[in-house]
Amino acid sequence: MYDFSTVYNRKNTNSIKWDYPLVREKNLLPMWIADMDFPTFPGAISAMKNELEQGFLGYTEPDDSVFQSVQDWYGKRHQLELTKEEIVFSTSVVSSLSVSVEALTSPGDAVLVLTPIYPPFFEVVQLNNRKVVTSSVKSVSEGFQLDFEDIERKIRDENVKLFLLCNPHNPGGKIWNRQELNMLGKLMKTYNVLVVSDEIHADILPTVSRCQHTSFFNAGNGFKDFSIVLSAPSKTFNLAGAKISTAFIKNPVLRQKITQTQEISHKHEISSLAFTALKACFLEGENWLTELNLALYENILYVEGNLIQKTKVQWMKPEAGYLIWLDFSAYRLTHKDVVRRLLEAGVFLNDGRTFGREGRKHMRMNIAAPMDIVIEGVERIRNGFRDLE
Ligand SMILES: Cc1ncc(COP(=O)(O)O)c(C=O)c1O
């Protein structure tokens, strides 16, 4: 049994989550940026310690066992059959999103994203001087719903070249099902739109069985030919600071474009410690992950019972990940007032507006923390709106 209940003091550790100036200044409880207040998978920490004890940090390359650990993990858990050549490492998923935009499109090209969306999806397009085209996912009580007519119209009218898919979706943790992915993929194929599918949250499945996640590669015949799947151990095992991620690229032409673009700025160079950590996670981390998902499940139930059922806050119950999408619109306040009340109540969540215009009166809450922190966070949120219940 691993420990998911001890609360550690992460202040003054250069943690972005805990040492963010506003968080420190106002002593806010940080439930925002997506890392966990559970310690990193201990097997990864010991593997890195062992490597450090050898006393050398020279240039290194991953050996076959590193690739094999990736092949085994994704083969077993996600039914992805990968050869060594099809695995491309990078420091982070966002870096791979950016490299994909750079490598697969030209300045001015249109890139489609489904909003609300994790803010770097906008940034990697805009910073590469491409045009962001958005299609809104309709927020219904069971979760987000795709508007296929709108998506097709946008692809046609804007001449979209690339689609950045987030599967499972952040915010909200919606898992796009096989049928939705299949319809999306067929549309993209019809209009020759390439797809990059960010599947970083696909192992964190607190409320559903793992069979329910479908990789875009497996959602339709030939989908592997025009898509790239991005993943990483960083969310799953709380390893974001180690900086490592994987891109799975079956199509050799796409692969060459990506690796060439990476090489221009040496983005393919990964820390040896990161390779060591990744391998330990994929070889030894399965039981830890099972327990993590149980701990997250308890937290989700707590939020449901004590925030959603007892206040006017609404949500989309997450299927994947630990980033809950909260809707404060029932209070009939302005967005600014929602944000102000939360700050005054002493809790720091991600501002929904940064995820697109659909994020008005919404906030994203990170519940990957020991239960005591989640209880405190829920209490603070409730205090902020008690007069309006
Ligand atoms: C959908 C999604 N992609 C990528 C990332 C960041 O991954 P990385 O640190 O590997 O860039 C996050 C972090 O929250 C995320 O939610």
The ligand as a Gaussian input file, in Angstrom:
#p B3LYP/6-31G(d) Opt

LIG

0 1
 C       -3.821000      17.896000     -22.033000
 C       -2.464000      18.241000     -21.506000
 N       -1.407000      18.175000     -22.323000
 C       -0.159000      18.459000     -21.891000
 C        0.046000      18.843000     -20.586000
 C        1.435000      19.199000     -20.138000
 O        2.309000      18.169000     -20.397000
 P        3.866000      18.468000     -20.467000
 O        4.279000      18.958000     -19.128000
 O        4.458000      17.161000     -20.853000
 O        4.022000      19.504000     -21.520000
 C       -1.013000      18.927000     -19.702000
 C       -0.811000      19.375000     -18.315000
 O       -1.720000      19.642000     -17.596000
 C       -2.306000      18.618000     -20.177000
 O       -3.358000      18.679000     -19.372000

